Amino acid sequence: MVRIGGLASGMDINQIVSDLMRAERMPLDKLKQKKQVLEWQRDDYRAMNTLLLDFRAELTQMKLTSRYRSSATSSTDESKVTATAASSAGQASFSISKVTQLASSERILSGKITKDPDLDQNTKLKSSDNLFKSFQNKGDRVVWSQGSVESKTLGENDRLGSNKYKLNEVLKDDALSSWSVKVNGKAYKVVTSVGSEGLADNEVLVNAQGEIEFKNAIAKDSAIRVDYIAKNRTDTFKLNDQTTSVQLTRGSVHTTGINFKLSGTDLKVTIDAEGNVKYNDGGAELGKLDTVTGKITFSYGFKQYVSSQGQDSNLEITYTQNYTTFSLDTHTSKGEMHENFIVQGNETIASLSTKVNASNVGVSMFYDEFSGQMSLSRTETGKYNEEVVTGEGGAPITDDDGKEIIDDDIKVNGALMEKVFGFEDGKASVTAGVNAKFEINGITTERHTNTFTMDGTTFTLKQTFNATDAPISVNVNRDNNQIFENIKEFVGKYNDLIDKIQKKMNEERFRSYLPLTDDERETLSDKQQEQWEEKAKSGLLRRDPLLSSVLSNMRMNFSQPVMNDEVSSLFNQLSKLGITTSANYLEGGKLEINEAKLKKAIEEDPQSVENFFRGSGGTEAQSGVIHRLYDSVNATMDQLKERAGNSFSVGHQFALGREMKNVDDRINSFENRLKSVEDRYWRQFTAMEKAIQRSNQQMMFLMQQFSM
């Protein structure tokens, strides 16, 4: 509110009231300063709680056996064999006398699929049929089918029983076997001809009515994704005189059998090879269809025709798209895997590779534009298929050496992959996956991978070598130096915590430096304000009992012996391990390490050292130091949270918050009182102004009378 005073008296009423209110406002400034101090104190407590939280995380790590059971490995020739040991690995020695074969993954290299340099991996498949080498041989061309490629995730509303679901769609009967069905990402092999009682665990039965049946019950709320082929697709558009084009939801449109209805009336369209669309049996031009993208651009005449209807019209277009399918079967470490792939005509080699690589069959697909060849590789090394290739009468087929031939880990089915992409038997070259073969400690054995684990030790085979070469010795020993470093690092973090808490408790309190008021800030530079606040914030936790208590408790946790049967009396106290409290009492109980003594204790009795720190027991005396510290830190963190809360707390949930709420209430009450006082001052001065105005008017009247 803008108030103007002093017109009659000539006094600066605004300034007078402002000066009076400045004096009245002094208690309010005191309250705001008190609130600011409480906020700073809250932040300091929370900072201390964060320090304890970080230290508690370190205590959690120190509870792990890996901190006390580090192992070191050595190999006599790391260019051939390397090894690492887990904390659970015991002392051991291994001798690898030969590696006759390294594990490798199965790879299939296609024949050359094109001679045309214009074919790149971003080429649309259907629109570039003639670029493929197979185009020259009609028998090898991909046969594109027609339908609508759809996807749906079935839920509980689609369930017919514990293992049965219903897909409510008009389906293409002859495309059922090409469906892709996944439950929570796991692919099932689609079958159409067996009864439900003959289903395997990894099979799913589908029929033309859209019923989907598994062998076993499917858990509630499972995500069942079905990629399937519908008989056709209908897209509906609302047209007006401003509509110039529409976009079908599917690409690679097949022009035969396409149907257009405008507000329910069949337009009887015809489409030529260039995509020109005419209606009324060819009597009028409708527009042009881009069969690759599915975009229809309307002619001027058709737009006029739509406009003549006098209202928005619904255009229904029923159509099919070009698609083909293929499947991949693989043998993996997880068992046999099968997946169907539905390929739309407007997909590319690049998008197809992405689809295969993202599937669960464990195959990597790659196309090289320079060579015009494609490859399929297993993502795992090793040989997983143990089935023998058989001939007529089921007799095993053997190689030139008389060995039975084992079937491939990758099986490709479908004209696109076999004929067009050249993965057909006789045209593609197969490099079979093999296991690593080696002899270790006199045992000849195999592994699917070149990296494997034995008794907690992980080996990596890098080269082959034979028995005439020097054997590779791998030794696993306890890494006492790493155990020492782990304990030393922990002590360092404990000392850092002590140092930070001790400094906070010993900060000097400058009681004459109160938080700055708004008026005081106006008289100081930014630098001066910063320096002032630094002193005002200092010492808010000086000699704080909560912090003093946690320091005292942690010192006691360390000083008391661990009375546990698993800890030798020779190493049941911190000092016996070579760790003592600093003689400087000002440091608040920091620890000092006699490195030689600690290393000796670890060397002589590592089990006692481990249990001294992380051992558990029914009483505090039996518990290891780490458990004691953890309990002390947790208790203090709870107390600090009760005192100052955390970032997720609201005011009434902690003590300082309740104090600040009380101060806020007093501030609000005082501000209301100040408003009343200011209004009273203005009423008084306004009354004075009016009285002076009346006096002036009377004086003017008298002067006028005397002058007559």
C-alpha positions in Angstrom: 0.0 0.0 0.0 1.4 3.4 -1.0 0.8 6.1 1.7 1.5 9.8 1.3 1.7 12.0 4.4 3.1 15.3 5.5 1.2 17.5 3.1 -0.2 19.6 5.9 2.6 19.4 8.5 5.5 19.4 6.0 7.0 16.4 7.9 8.4 13.3 6.2 5.8 10.9 7.7 7.0 7.9 5.6 10.5 8.2 7.1 9.2 8.8 10.6 7.0 5.7 10.5 9.9 3.7 8.9 12.3 4.7 11.7 9.7 3.9 14.3 9.0 0.5 12.7 12.7 -0.3 12.6 12.8 -0.1 16.3 9.6 -2.2 16.6 11.1 -4.8 14.2 14.2 -5.5 16.2 12.7 -8.5 18.1 11.5 -9.9 14.7 15.1 -9.8 13.5 16.2 -11.7 16.6 13.6 -14.4 15.8 14.8 -14.7 12.2 18.4 -14.9 13.3 17.4 -17.7 15.7 15.7 -19.6 12.9 18.7 -19.2 10.7 21.0 -20.6 13.4 18.7 -23.6 13.8 18.8 -24.2 10.0 22.6 -24.1 10.0 22.7 -26.4 13.0 20.4 -28.8 11.2 22.6 -28.8 8.2 25.7 -29.4 10.3 24.1 -32.4 12.0 23.0 -33.8 8.6 26.5 -33.4 7.3 27.8 -35.4 10.3 25.2 -38.1 9.6 26.4 -38.3 6.0 29.9 -38.9 7.2 28.6 -41.7 9.4 26.6 -43.1 6.5 29.7 -43.3 4.4 31.7 -44.9 7.2 28.8 -47.4 7.7 29.1 -48.4 4.1 32.8 -49.1 4.7 31.9 -51.2 7.7 29.6 -53.2 5.5 32.4 -53.9 3.2 34.6 -54.9 6.1 32.1 -57.5 7.1 32.8 -59.4 3.9 35.2 -62.3 3.9 36.8 -61.0 0.7 38.5 -58.3 2.8 40.4 -60.9 4.8 40.9 -63.8 2.3 42.5 -62.2 -0.7 44.4 -64.6 -2.9 47.3 -64.0 -5.3 47.9 -66.1 -8.4 51.0 -66.5 -10.5 51.5 -68.1 -13.9 54.9 -69.2 -15.3 53.8 -68.0 -18.7 51.0 -65.4 -18.9 51.2 -65.2 -22.7 49.7 -68.7 -22.7 47.6 -69.0 -19.4 46.5 -66.4 -16.9 44.6 -66.9 -13.7 42.8 -65.0 -11.0 41.5 -66.4 -7.7 38.4 -65.5 -5.8 38.5 -64.8 -2.0 37.1 -68.3 -1.5 39.9 -70.0 -3.3 42.3 -71.9 -1.1 46.0 -72.3 -1.6 46.6 -74.6 -4.6 48.9 -75.4 -7.4 48.0 -76.3 -10.9 50.0 -77.7 -13.8 48.7 -77.3 -17.3 50.8 -79.5 -19.5 49.2 -78.8 -22.9 46.4 -76.9 -24.6 45.6 -78.7 -27.8 42.6 -76.5 -28.8 41.1 -73.1 -27.9 37.4 -72.7 -27.8 35.8 -70.8 -30.7 32.2 -70.1 -31.7 30.4 -71.5 -34.7 30.3 -69.2 -37.8 28.4 -69.5 -41.0 29.6 -67.4 -44.0 27.0 -67.0 -46.8 27.7 -67.0 -50.4 27.9 -63.7 -52.3 24.4 -62.3 -52.2 24.9 -59.5 -54.8 27.2 -58.1 -57.4 25.5 -54.8 -57.3 27.4 -52.0 -55.5 24.0 -50.2 -55.0 22.9 -52.8 -52.4 23.7 -51.5 -48.9 22.4 -52.5 -45.6 19.8 -49.7 -45.5 18.2 -50.9 -48.8 14.5 -51.8 -48.4 14.2 -55.6 -49.0 11.1 -55.8 -51.1 11.7 -52.8 -53.3 15.3 -54.0 -54.2 14.5 -57.7 -55.1 16.3 -57.3 -58.4 19.6 -56.3 -56.7 20.0 -59.7 -55.1 21.9 -62.4 -56.9 19.0 -64.8 -56.4 16.9 -62.6 -58.6 18.6 -64.1 -61.7 17.3 -67.5 -60.7 13.5 -67.6 -60.2 13.7 -70.7 -58.1 15.9 -68.9 -55.6 13.9 -65.8 -55.2 12.2 -65.0 -52.0 8.4 -65.6 -52.2 6.7 -62.7 -50.5 3.4 -63.5 -48.7 0.6 -61.1 -48.1 -1.2 -60.3 -44.8 -0.8 -57.8 -42.0 2.1 -58.2 -39.5 0.7 -57.5 -36.0 1.9 -57.6 -32.4 0.0 -57.9 -29.2 0.8 -58.4 -25.6 -1.8 -60.8 -24.0 -2.8 -60.3 -20.3 -5.2 -61.7 -17.8 -8.2 -60.5 -19.8 -7.2 -62.8 -22.6 -6.7 -65.9 -20.5 -8.9 -68.9 -21.1 -7.3 -71.2 -18.5 -4.1 -71.7 -16.5 -2.1 -72.4 -19.7 -4.4 -71.1 -22.5 -5.1 -67.7 -24.0 -7.2 -66.3 -26.8 -6.1 -63.8 -29.5 -9.3 -62.2 -30.9 -8.2 -61.4 -34.4 -9.0 -62.5 -38.0 -6.0 -64.6 -38.7 -4.3 -65.8 -41.8 -4.7 -69.6 -41.6 -1.6 -70.6 -43.5 0.8 -68.4 -41.5 0.2 -69.8 -38.0 3.6 -71.6 -37.9 5.5 -68.4 -38.5 4.2 -66.7 -35.3 6.6 -65.6 -32.6 5.4 -66.2 -29.1 7.4 -65.1 -26.0 6.6 -65.3 -22.3 8.5 -62.7 -20.3 11.1 -62.6 -23.1 11.5 -66.3 -23.5 10.7 -67.6 -27.0 8.5 -70.7 -27.5 8.5 -72.9 -30.6 5.2 -72.6 -32.4 3.5 -75.9 -33.4 0.1 -76.3 -35.1 -0.4 -80.0 -35.6 0.2 -81.8 -32.3 -2.3 -82.2 -29.5 -1.9 -80.3 -26.3 -0.8 -83.5 -24.6 2.1 -83.9 -27.0 3.6 -80.4 -26.3 7.2 -80.0 -25.1 8.1 -77.6 -22.4 9.4 -75.1 -25.0 6.5 -75.4 -27.4 3.2 -73.6 -27.8 0.2 -74.7 -29.8 -1.8 -72.2 -31.9 -4.8 -72.6 -34.1 -6.8 -70.7 -36.6 -9.3 -69.5 -33.9 -6.5 -67.7 -32.2 -6.2 -70.0 -29.2 -2.7 -70.2 -27.7 -1.9 -73.2 -25.5 1.2 -74.0 -23.5 2.1 -77.3 -21.9 2.5 -75.8 -18.4 0.5 -73.2 -16.5 1.6 -69.6 -17.0 2.1 -67.4 -14.0 -0.4 -64.6 -13.3 0.4 -61.2 -14.9 3.1 -62.7 -17.2 3.8 -60.7 -20.4 2.9 -62.8 -23.4 4.0 -61.1 -26.6 2.6 -62.5 -29.8 3.8 -61.4 -33.3 1.4 -62.9 -35.8 -0.1 -62.5 -39.3 -3.6 -61.1 -39.6 -5.6 -61.7 -42.8 -5.6 -57.9 -43.6 -5.6 -54.5 -42.0 -8.1 -51.7 -42.1 -7.0 -48.1 -41.5 -9.6 -45.3 -41.1 -9.1 -41.6 -41.8 -11.4 -38.6 -41.5 -11.2 -36.5 -44.6 -12.2 -32.9 -45.3 -11.4 -30.4 -48.1 -8.0 -29.6 -46.5 -6.8 -33.3 -46.5 -4.1 -33.8 -49.2 -2.7 -37.2 -48.1 -3.0 -40.0 -45.6 -0.4 -42.4 -44.2 -1.1 -46.1 -43.8 0.1 -47.7 -40.7 2.0 -50.4 -42.6 4.5 -50.1 -45.4 5.4 -52.4 -48.3 1.7 -52.4 -49.4 0.5 -55.1 -51.7 -1.8 -53.5 -54.3 -3.9 -56.5 -55.2 -7.1 -56.8 -53.3 -6.9 -53.4 -51.7 -10.3 -51.8 -50.9 -11.3 -48.2 -50.4 -14.6 -47.2 -48.8 -15.7 -43.5 -48.5 -18.4 -43.1 -45.8 -19.4 -46.8 -46.4 -19.4 -46.6 -50.2 -17.1 -48.9 -52.1 -14.9 -46.7 -54.4 -14.0 -49.7 -56.6 -10.3 -48.7 -56.9 -7.6 -50.0 -59.3 -3.9 -49.5 -58.9 -1.3 -49.8 -61.6 2.3 -50.9 -61.3 3.4 -47.3 -60.7 1.0 -46.8 -57.8 -1.5 -44.7 -59.6 -4.9 -45.1 -57.9 -8.2 -44.7 -59.8 -11.7 -45.2 -58.5 -15.1 -45.9 -60.0 -13.6 -48.8 -62.0 -10.9 -46.5 -63.4 -13.2 -43.7 -64.3 -11.6 -41.1 -62.0 -8.2 -40.4 -60.5 -7.9 -40.8 -56.8 -4.1 -40.1 -56.3 -0.8 -42.0 -56.0 0.2 -44.7 -53.5 3.8 -45.1 -52.4 3.8 -48.8 -51.9 7.1 -48.7 -49.9 6.1 -46.2 -47.3 2.3 -46.6 -47.5 1.6 -42.9 -48.1 -1.3 -42.0 -50.4 -1.3 -38.5 -52.0 -4.8 -37.4 -53.2 -5.4 -35.8 -56.6 -7.1 -32.4 -57.0 -10.2 -34.1 -58.5 -10.6 -36.5 -55.5 -10.2 -33.6 -53.0 -12.9 -31.8 -54.9 -15.1 -34.9 -54.8 -14.5 -35.2 -51.0 -15.4 -31.5 -50.6 -18.6 -32.0 -52.5 -19.8 -34.4 -49.9 -20.5 -31.4 -47.7 -19.1 -32.8 -44.4 -16.1 -34.7 -43.1 -16.0 -38.2 -44.6 -14.6 -41.4 -43.3 -12.2 -43.2 -45.6 -11.6 -46.9 -44.8 -8.7 -48.7 -46.5 -8.4 -52.4 -46.2 -5.1 -53.8 -47.5 -2.3 -56.3 -47.0 1.4 -55.9 -46.9 4.3 -58.0 -48.2 6.1 -60.1 -45.6 8.2 -63.3 -45.3 9.5 -65.3 -42.5 12.5 -67.3 -41.3 13.6 -69.1 -38.1 16.8 -69.8 -36.3 17.5 -72.8 -34.1 20.6 -72.8 -31.9 22.2 -75.0 -29.2 23.4 -72.9 -26.3 24.6 -73.1 -22.7 20.9 -72.6 -21.8 19.7 -75.5 -24.0 18.1 -75.5 -27.4 16.7 -72.1 -28.5 14.2 -71.4 -31.3 12.9 -68.1 -32.6 10.7 -67.1 -35.6 11.3 -63.8 -37.3 8.6 -62.1 -39.4 10.2 -59.7 -41.9 8.2 -56.9 -43.5 9.0 -55.9 -47.0 10.0 -52.4 -46.0 12.6 -53.6 -43.5 16.3 -53.4 -44.3 19.3 -55.7 -43.9 20.4 -53.3 -41.0 17.1 -53.5 -39.2 17.0 -57.3 -39.7 20.5 -57.7 -38.2 19.4 -55.6 -35.2 16.4 -57.8 -34.7 18.4 -61.0 -34.9 21.2 -59.6 -32.6 18.6 -58.5 -30.0 16.9 -61.9 -29.9 17.5 -64.7 -27.4 18.9 -67.3 -29.9 22.5 -66.1 -29.2 23.5 -65.3 -32.8 25.2 -62.2 -34.2 24.3 -61.3 -37.8 26.6 -59.1 -39.9 26.6 -57.9 -43.5 29.7 -56.7 -45.3 28.9 -54.4 -48.2 32.4 -54.7 -49.7 32.3 -58.4 -50.1 28.6 -58.7 -50.5 28.5 -61.5 -47.9 26.7 -62.1 -44.7 27.7 -64.0 -41.6 26.0 -65.6 -38.6 28.1 -66.2 -35.5 27.3 -67.8 -32.1 27.8 -65.3 -29.3 29.1 -68.1 -27.1 32.2 -70.2 -27.8 32.2 -74.0 -27.7 30.3 -76.9 -29.1 26.8 -77.5 -27.6 25.1 -79.7 -30.2 25.9 -83.3 -29.5 23.5 -84.8 -32.1 25.2 -87.0 -34.8 24.2 -86.3 -38.4 22.5 -89.3 -39.8 21.8 -90.5 -43.4 19.4 -93.1 -44.8 18.0 -95.5 -42.3 19.3 -93.4 -39.5 22.9 -94.5 -39.9 25.5 -92.0 -38.6 27.5 -90.1 -41.3 31.3 -90.1 -40.8 34.1 -87.9 -42.2 37.1 -89.0 -44.1 38.8 -90.1 -40.9 35.8 -92.2 -40.0 34.6 -89.9 -37.2 30.9 -89.3 -36.7 29.9 -85.8 -37.9 28.2 -83.7 -35.2 25.4 -81.5 -36.3 25.7 -77.7 -36.4 24.9 -75.4 -33.5 23.1 -73.0 -35.8 20.2 -74.0 -38.1 18.7 -71.6 -40.6 15.2 -72.1 -42.1 13.4 -69.8 -44.6 13.8 -68.8 -48.2 15.0 -65.3 -47.4 18.0 -66.6 -45.4 18.7 -69.7 -47.4 18.0 -68.6 -51.0 18.5 -64.8 -51.0 21.1 -64.4 -48.2 23.0 -67.5 -49.3 22.9 -69.6 -46.1 21.7 -72.7 -48.0 23.5 -75.9 -47.6 26.2 -76.2 -50.2 26.5 -72.4 -50.7 27.5 -71.3 -47.2 30.7 -72.3 -45.4 30.4 -73.5 -41.8 33.2 -73.2 -39.3 32.1 -75.4 -36.4 32.4 -74.2 -32.8 34.8 -76.2 -30.7 35.6 -76.6 -27.0 38.8 -75.7 -25.4 40.9 -78.9 -24.9 43.7 -79.1 -22.4 45.4 -81.2 -19.7 45.5 -80.0 -16.1 47.1 -81.8 -13.3 47.3 -84.9 -15.5 43.5 -84.8 -16.4 42.6 -84.3 -20.1 39.4 -82.3 -20.1 37.3 -79.7 -22.1 35.5 -76.5 -21.5 33.1 -74.5 -23.7 35.0 -71.3 -23.1 38.6 -70.3 -22.9 37.9 -68.7 -19.5 36.6 -71.1 -16.8 36.7 -71.6 -13.1 38.1 -74.5 -11.0 38.0 -74.5 -7.2 37.6 -70.7 -7.0 40.4 -70.1 -9.5 39.5 -68.6 -12.9 41.8 -69.6 -15.8 42.1 -68.0 -19.2 43.7 -70.0 -22.0 45.4 -67.7 -24.6 47.5 -70.0 -26.8 47.8 -73.6 -27.7 50.9 -75.6 -26.8 51.8 -79.2 -26.6 53.3 -81.6 -24.1 56.8 -81.1 -25.5 56.7 -77.5 -24.3 57.4 -76.6 -20.7 54.2 -77.0 -18.6 52.5 -73.9 -17.2 52.4 -73.7 -13.4 49.7 -71.7 -11.8 50.0 -71.2 -8.0 47.4 -69.7 -5.7 48.5 -68.3 -2.4 47.0 -66.1 0.3 47.7 -62.4 -0.5 48.7 -61.2 2.9 49.8 -57.9 1.6 46.3 -57.2 0.1 44.7 -58.1 3.5 47.1 -55.7 5.2 46.2 -53.0 2.7 42.5 -53.6 3.3 42.9 -53.2 7.0 45.2 -50.2 6.6 42.7 -48.5 4.3 39.9 -49.1 6.8 42.0 -47.6 9.6 42.7 -44.6 7.4 38.9 -44.0 6.8 38.2 -44.3 10.5 40.9 -41.7 11.2 39.4 -39.4 8.6 36.0 -39.7 10.2 37.5 -39.0 13.7 39.4 -36.0 12.3 36.3 -34.4 10.7 34.0 -35.0 13.7 36.8 -33.7 16.1 37.3 -30.6 14.1 33.6 -29.8 14.1 33.3 -30.3 17.8 36.3 -28.0 18.4 35.3 -25.1 16.2 35.4 -21.8 18.0 32.0 -20.2 18.6 31.8 -16.5 17.8 28.7 -15.5 19.7 29.0 -11.8 18.6 28.6 -12.9 15.0 24.9 -13.4 14.5 23.2 -14.1 11.1 23.0 -10.9 9.1 19.7 -9.0 8.8 18.5 -7.7 5.5 19.5 -4.1 6.5 23.0 -5.3 7.5 23.5 -7.1 4.2 22.9 -3.9 2.3 25.9 -2.3 4.1 28.4 -5.1 3.3 30.1 -6.4 0.1 29.6 -10.0 -1.0 33.1 -10.9 0.3 32.3 -9.3 3.7 29.0 -11.2 3.9 30.8 -14.4 3.2 33.4 -13.8 5.8 30.8 -12.8 8.4 28.7 -15.9 7.7 31.7 -18.2 8.0 32.2 -16.9 11.6 28.4 -17.0 12.3 28.3 -20.7 11.3 31.3 -21.7 13.3 31.0 -23.7 16.5 27.3 -24.6 16.2 28.2 -28.2 17.2 31.0 -27.3 19.6 31.3 -30.0 22.3 28.1 -31.6 21.1 27.1 -34.5 23.3 25.8 -36.7 20.5 29.1 -36.4 18.6 31.1 -36.7 21.7 29.2 -39.9 22.6 29.9 -41.6 19.2 33.6 -40.9 19.5 33.7 -42.3 23.0 31.7 -45.4 22.0 33.9 -46.1 19.0 37.1 -45.8 21.1 35.5 -48.3 23.6 34.6 -50.7 20.7 38.2 -50.8 19.7 39.7 -51.0 23.1 37.8 -53.9 24.5 39.1 -57.4 23.7 37.2 -59.9 21.5 36.3 -62.8 23.7 35.5 -65.4 21.0 36.6 -69.0 20.7 37.6 -68.3 17.1 40.0 -65.6 18.1 43.3 -66.6 19.7 44.2 -64.9 22.9 47.4 -63.8 21.2 45.4 -61.6 18.8 42.2 -60.7 20.7 43.1 -57.0 21.3 43.8 -54.2 18.9 47.2 -53.5 20.4 48.2 -57.2 19.9 47.6 -56.7 16.2 49.9 -53.7 16.1 47.2 -51.0 16.1 47.1 -48.5 18.9 45.4 -45.3 19.9 47.4 -42.1 19.3 49.0 -40.7 22.4 47.9 -37.2 21.4 44.5 -36.8 23.1 43.7 -33.8 21.0 43.3 -36.1 18.0 40.3 -37.7 19.5 41.4 -41.4 19.5 43.0 -41.8 16.0 44.6 -45.1 15.4 48.2 -45.8 14.5 49.6 -48.9 12.8 52.8 -50.8 13.5 53.0 -52.2 10.0 55.5 -55.0 10.8 53.5 -56.2 13.8 50.2 -56.2 11.8 51.8 -58.1 8.9 53.2 -60.6 11.3 49.8 -61.2 12.9 48.2 -61.7 9.4 51.0 -64.1 8.5 50.8 -66.2 11.7 47.0 -66.4 12.3 44.9 -64.9 9.5 41.8 -66.6 10.9 42.1 -64.9 14.2 42.7 -61.5 12.5 39.6 -62.0 10.4 37.4 -63.0 13.3 38.8 -60.2 15.5 37.3 -57.7 12.9 34.3 -59.5 11.4 33.5 -62.3 13.8 30.0 -62.6 15.2 28.8 -63.6 18.7 25.8 -63.6 21.0 27.2 -60.8 23.1 29.0 -57.6 22.5 32.2 -59.0 24.0 32.1 -61.9 21.6 31.4 -59.8 18.6 34.1 -58.6 16.3 35.1 -54.9 16.2 33.3 -54.2 13.0 30.0 -55.4 14.3 30.4 -53.3 17.4 31.3 -50.2 15.4 28.3 -50.8 13.1 25.9 -50.9 16.0 27.4 -47.7 17.6 27.3 -45.8 14.3 23.7 -47.0 13.6 22.6 -45.9 17.1 24.2 -42.4 16.6 22.7 -42.0 13.1 19.2 -42.7 14.6 19.8 -40.1 17.3 21.0 -37.6 14.7 18.0 -38.2 12.6 15.7 -37.7 15.5 17.6 -34.4 16.2 17.9 -33.1 12.6 16.1 -35.4 10.3 17.2 -36.0 6.7 16.4 -34.7 3.2 13.2 -36.8 3.2 12.0 -35.6 6.6 9.3 -33.0 7.2 9.5 -30.5 10.0 7.4 -32.2 12.7 9.4 -35.4 12.4 12.6 -34.1 14.1 13.4 -32.0 17.1 15.1 -29.0 15.3 12.2 -29.0 12.8 9.7 -28.6 15.6 11.8 -25.8 17.1 11.9 -24.1 13.7 8.2 -24.5 13.4 7.7 -22.8 16.8 10.0 -19.9 15.7 8.0 -19.6 12.4 4.8 -19.4 14.3 6.2 -16.6 16.5 7.6 -14.8 13.4 4.1 -14.9 11.8 2.4 -13.7 15.0 5.0 -10.9 15.4 4.6 -9.8 11.7 0.9 -9.6 12.2 1.5 -7.5 15.3 3.9 -5.2 13.4 1.3 -4.7 10.8 -1.2 -3.6 13.4 1.4 -1.2 15.0 2.3 0.3 11.6 -1.4 0.8 10.9 -1.8 2.5 14.3 1.1 4.9 13.6 -0.4 5.9 10.3 -3.8 6.5 11.9 -2.2 8.7 14.5 -0.2 10.7 12.0 -3.1 10.9 9.7 -5.2 12.3 12.5 -2.4 14.8 13.2 -2.4 15.8 9.6 -6.1 16.3 9.6 -5.9 18.4 12.7 -3.1 20.6 11.2 -5.1 20.9 8.0 -8.2 22.1 10.0 -6.0 24.6 11.9 -4.5 25.9 8.7 -8.0 26.3 7.2 -9.1 28.3 10.3 -6.0 30.5 10.2 -6.6 31.2 6.5 -10.2 32.1 7.2 -9.2 34.5 10.0 -6.5 36.1 7.9 -9.0 36.7 5.1 -11.5 38.3 7.6 -8.8 40.7 9.0 -7.7 41.7 5.5 -11.2 42.9 4.5 
